[in-house]
Structure formats: C-alpha cells, structure tokens
Amino acid sequence: MSAFLGVTRTTRSPAAYVSEHGRIRQEFSHLTQDSGNVSWIVDTADGPLFVKTAGADAPPPPGAATPYFDHAGRVRLLRNAVQLARSCDHPALPRLRNVIESPDGPMLVFDAVPGELIGITTRPGVSAAALRADPASAYQRFAHLPPDRQLSIFDTLIGLHRALADVGWIAGDLYDGCLVVDFDTTTVHVVDLDSYRRGPSRNDMGRMFGSTRFMAPEEFRLGAPLDERTTVFTLGRLVWHFATRLTERADRFCGPDALAAVVSRATRADPGHRYPSVADLADAWCAARS
C-alpha cells in the first residue's frame, strides 16, 4: 500500500508529501484556478490518484471569483466534500480513498478518473471565450457529440443528483468545470462538489459561487431559499446549454418537444414553477427519453 493510502497524518506540507511519495503527472495550482485550491494527479503503486488540498493561506489569485474564501473557508469546503463523498456511493462520483491531515489542512485522496475536463481552465493571455471556441477543446467536442452519446451523459448526471438529493444534498457551484468526460467510453464523472449543501438552506452570500450560465436566480439573492429546485434549475441549464443553444440545433434531442418541455420547466425563473424535486425531474426526464 502506498503512502497515500496507508497513513492518515503527516508533518510534511502537501506539496512536499506529494513530491516525495509519487510521480506528479499534473498539477493544478492556485495560478490556474480561481478557488485557491492546489491539487495533483499522482502516479503511485496504487494507480493514479487525485490529491486535493486547500492550498496556501495567501491573497486571492488574479481573476479569483468574488466572493473568495480564505484558507480556513477552503478547509471547511474540503471537509464538506468528505462528508458528501462518504454519504453517497454512485459510479459517477470519484472514489474517496483516504484523508491525510497535514499542517496545511486535509489532503483528500481520490481515485483519478479517466477523461477530459469539459469546463475551460485558464491559459495565460487567452480568454475563456477563445478557449471555449476552439473546435479541438473538450468543451466543443462534448457539445457536438452525437445526440445519443450526449444524452447518455445527461442521464448519468441527473441520476447522480437524484441519488445525492436522496441523502439531502443541494447542488452548489455545479457547472461544466465539474464534468470529466471519457470520450472513448462516453462515461462522465462529476468532481469538485465542495460547495454542495446538506439540506435546504438560505443564500447567505448574495452572489454565490458558480458560473452565471448555470446558476439559478435564487443564487444571486441574499436570503433566498435554496433547495432541490435549485439543483433542478442547474441540471436543466446544463442540458439546455450544451444540447441546444451552443449547437443551434434545438431539435437535436427534443423529438416531439418532450425533452424540450422537461428542460423548459426545469429552468423556469420562479422556483415554484419548476419540478419540486430532483426525483420529479428525473422521472419526467426518463419518461420523455422513452
């Protein structure tokens, strides 16, 4: 058993520990992410692992989202992610293998999942819009998948959130940057669910974390209720964004308007006019698919 799975505490910093005990395949630093987290994909005797940490206690990186959590806030989100991973067993969730406590907070050790991140990571001197427009990007290749392959990924995404809702989780900061798609097998894993909340709550941030393209109206209003209808909206927006607007082919998945009607109801501005639960959305989706 490797040092990533056989211990639960270290006096070394996460960066030093990772360097000493594995071969770093890829690093996701605070300079390429706006969260402040630092993560690695590491080759080990137990196979490739993804190690996620809260990063250093430093000022926000350039372009960081507003609001921006400090180190203590990021640690709280990582511990929340541990609770979520341990509460739901679903094939679309990367398996949490271990948590190692370090002087800089917890190191979450997941199985590294195959595929490419659909959301755009930053690149110096290149705008996010330009990166998204690149036909070779995972973003564009996912948007232009054949309808049956794309829809199977949405089937999994909705099924996962039904399972998460069953144990009380409400989506937060769910966007295309959470989707890792293996284009060879048409499988998807959903990552970075740190900002999900256990049970209904209230918007205590004003403008919450997330991508404007997928956020529900209540995620912009301080004090607004957040519940399963918020998850319903974001799921609907993800489908709408990739399967209709981006490709300018609204009929590619709608058939006789069945799925289009499901997405339309899911994304209504008034939460009272949406599906009342993720289970209701999933049932309507499955009925329209069949």
C-alpha positions in Angstrom: 0.0 0.0 0.0 1.3 3.4 -1.0 2.0 6.3 1.4 -1.2 7.9 0.1 -3.5 5.2 1.4 -1.6 3.8 4.4 -1.4 6.9 6.6 -3.8 9.5 8.0 -1.5 12.2 9.2 1.8 13.9 8.2 4.0 16.7 9.4 5.0 17.5 5.8 3.4 20.1 3.7 1.1 18.7 1.0 3.4 19.7 -1.8 6.4 18.1 -0.1 4.4 14.9 0.7 3.2 14.5 -2.9 6.6 15.1 -4.3 8.3 12.6 -2.0 5.7 9.7 -2.4 4.6 9.8 -6.0 5.3 10.9 -9.5 3.4 14.1 -10.3 1.6 13.8 -13.6 -0.2 17.1 -13.5 -0.5 20.0 -11.0 -3.5 22.3 -10.7 -2.1 25.3 -8.9 -3.7 28.4 -7.4 -2.5 30.3 -10.6 -4.6 28.1 -12.9 -7.7 28.0 -10.7 -9.7 30.8 -9.1 -10.6 28.8 -6.0 -7.2 28.9 -4.3 -7.1 25.1 -4.0 -4.0 23.2 -5.1 -4.3 19.6 -6.5 -2.2 17.0 -8.2 -2.7 13.9 -10.3 0.0 11.5 -9.0 1.2 8.1 -10.2 1.6 5.7 -7.3 1.9 2.0 -6.5 -1.9 2.0 -6.1 -2.5 3.6 -9.5 -3.2 7.2 -10.4 -4.6 9.2 -7.6 -6.0 12.8 -7.4 -4.9 14.7 -4.3 -6.8 17.9 -3.4 -5.8 20.4 -0.8 -6.8 23.9 0.4 -3.6 25.4 -0.9 -1.7 28.1 1.0 -3.0 30.9 3.1 -2.3 33.6 0.6 -4.2 36.5 -1.1 -6.7 35.6 -3.9 -5.0 34.8 -7.2 -5.6 37.2 -10.2 -9.1 36.7 -11.6 -10.4 34.9 -8.5 -14.2 34.6 -8.1 -16.0 37.1 -5.8 -16.7 36.2 -3.0 -13.4 34.3 -2.4 -12.9 32.0 0.6 -9.8 32.3 2.7 -7.7 29.2 3.7 -10.0 28.4 6.6 -13.0 28.6 4.4 -11.4 26.3 1.8 -10.6 23.8 4.5 -14.3 23.8 5.6 -15.3 23.1 2.0 -12.9 20.2 1.7 -14.3 18.7 4.9 -17.8 19.2 3.4 -16.6 17.3 0.3 -15.5 14.4 2.5 -19.0 14.2 4.1 -20.6 14.2 0.6 -18.2 11.5 -0.7 -18.9 9.3 2.3 -22.7 9.7 2.1 -23.3 8.6 -1.5 -22.0 5.7 -3.4 -22.5 6.4 -7.2 -20.3 5.4 -10.1 -20.2 9.0 -11.3 -18.5 10.1 -8.1 -14.8 9.6 -7.9 -14.0 7.3 -5.0 -12.5 8.9 -2.0 -9.7 6.6 -0.8 -8.2 8.5 2.1 -7.9 11.8 4.0 -4.5 12.7 5.3 -4.2 15.5 7.8 -1.3 17.9 7.2 -0.1 21.2 8.7 -2.0 23.0 5.9 -5.2 21.1 6.3 -6.7 17.9 4.9 -5.3 16.2 1.8 -8.3 14.4 0.0 -7.1 11.4 -1.9 -9.4 10.2 -4.7 -9.0 7.7 -7.5 -8.0 9.7 -10.6 -10.8 9.3 -13.2 -10.3 8.9 -16.9 -11.3 11.6 -19.3 -11.1 15.3 -20.0 -12.5 18.3 -18.0 -15.2 19.9 -20.1 -15.0 23.3 -18.4 -12.3 25.6 -19.6 -9.2 26.0 -17.4 -7.3 29.3 -17.7 -4.4 29.8 -20.0 -2.2 33.0 -19.8 -3.1 35.5 -22.4 -6.0 33.6 -23.8 -9.6 34.5 -22.9 -12.1 31.8 -21.7 -14.3 32.6 -24.7 -11.5 31.9 -27.1 -10.7 28.7 -25.3 -14.3 27.6 -25.5 -14.5 28.4 -29.2 -11.6 26.1 -30.0 -13.1 23.2 -32.0 -10.4 20.9 -30.6 -11.4 21.7 -27.0 -13.2 19.1 -24.8 -15.9 21.8 -24.4 -16.7 21.9 -28.1 -16.3 18.1 -28.7 -18.8 17.5 -25.9 -21.2 20.0 -27.3 -21.1 18.3 -30.6 -21.3 14.7 -29.6 -24.0 12.6 -31.4 -27.3 13.1 -29.5 -27.5 9.5 -28.1 -24.0 9.8 -26.6 -24.6 13.2 -25.2 -27.9 12.2 -23.7 -26.5 9.2 -22.0 -24.1 11.5 -20.1 -27.1 13.7 -19.1 -28.9 10.5 -17.9 -25.9 9.8 -15.6 -25.7 13.4 -14.4 -29.4 13.5 -13.5 -29.3 10.1 -11.9 -26.3 11.1 -9.7 -28.2 14.1 -8.5 -31.2 12.1 -7.7 -29.0 9.9 -5.5 -27.4 12.9 -3.9 -30.8 14.5 -3.2 -32.0 11.3 -1.6 -29.4 11.8 1.1 -30.1 15.5 1.4 -27.6 17.3 -0.9 -28.4 20.5 -2.7 -26.2 21.5 -5.7 -23.9 24.5 -5.4 -21.2 25.7 -7.9 -22.2 22.9 -10.4 -21.1 23.9 -13.9 -19.3 22.4 -16.9 -16.0 22.6 -15.0 -17.3 19.8 -12.8 -17.7 17.3 -15.7 -14.9 14.9 -16.6 -15.9 13.0 -19.8 -14.2 10.0 -21.2 -15.0 10.3 -24.9 -13.9 6.7 -25.7 -16.5 5.2 -23.3 -19.0 8.0 -23.1 -18.8 8.0 -19.3 -18.8 11.0 -17.0 -17.5 11.7 -13.5 -18.6 14.8 -11.5 -15.9 16.4 -9.4 -15.4 19.4 -7.1 -18.7 19.2 -5.3 -17.2 21.1 -2.2 -19.9 23.8 -2.2 -22.9 21.4 -2.1 -25.1 21.9 1.0 -26.7 19.3 3.2 -30.4 20.1 3.3 -32.4 23.2 2.3 -30.8 26.5 3.4 -30.8 30.2 2.6 -28.5 32.2 0.3 -26.0 33.7 2.8 -23.6 35.1 0.3 -25.6 37.2 -2.2 -23.8 36.3 -5.4 -22.9 32.6 -4.7 -20.1 30.5 -6.2 -20.8 29.3 -9.7 -20.9 30.1 -13.3 -23.6 32.6 -14.3 -24.5 30.4 -17.3 -25.9 27.7 -15.0 -26.9 29.4 -11.7 -30.5 29.7 -10.6 -31.9 33.2 -9.9 -32.0 32.5 -6.1 -28.3 32.0 -6.1 -28.0 35.8 -6.7 -30.4 36.9 -4.0 -29.3 37.2 -0.4 -31.7 35.3 1.9 -33.4 33.4 -0.9 -34.3 29.7 -0.2 -32.0 27.1 -1.7 -33.5 23.6 -2.1 -33.9 20.8 -4.6 -35.5 23.2 -7.1 -32.1 25.0 -7.2 -30.5 21.7 -8.3 -33.3 21.2 -10.8 -32.6 24.5 -12.4 -28.8 24.0 -12.8 -29.3 20.5 -14.3 -31.8 21.9 -16.8 -29.4 24.7 -17.7 -26.6 22.3 -18.3 -28.7 20.3 -20.7 -30.0 23.4 -22.4 -26.6 25.0 -22.8 -24.9 22.0 -24.4 -27.7 20.3 -26.3 -29.5 23.4 -27.7 -28.1 26.9 -27.6 -24.4 26.0 -28.2 -25.1 23.9 -31.2 -28.0 26.0 -32.5 -29.9 22.8 -33.1 -32.8 22.8 -30.7 -34.4 19.8 -32.4 -31.4 17.5 -32.0 -32.7 16.0 -28.8 -36.2 17.2 -28.4 -38.2 14.8 -30.6 -41.8 15.9 -30.4 -41.0 18.6 -27.8 -40.9 16.0 -24.9 -37.4 16.7 -23.6 -37.7 20.4 -24.5 -40.7 20.7 -22.3 -38.8 19.0 -19.4 -35.9 21.4 -19.8 -38.2 24.4 -20.1 -40.0 23.6 -16.8 -36.7 22.8 -15.0 -35.3 26.2 -15.9 -38.2 28.5 -15.0 -37.2 31.6 -13.1 -39.8 31.1 -10.3 -38.8 28.0 -8.3 -42.5 27.3 -7.7 -43.0 26.6 -11.4 -40.1 24.1 -11.6 -40.2 20.4 -10.7 -40.5 20.3 -6.9 -37.7 17.7 -6.5 -34.8 16.1 -8.4 -36.7 12.9 -8.3 -39.6 14.5 -10.2 -37.2 15.9 -12.7 -35.6 12.5 -13.2 -39.0 10.8 -13.6 -40.0 13.4 -16.2 -36.7 13.1 -18.0 -36.9 9.3 -18.1 -40.4 9.4 -19.4 -39.5 11.8 -22.2 -36.4 9.8 -23.1 -38.5 6.7 -23.6 
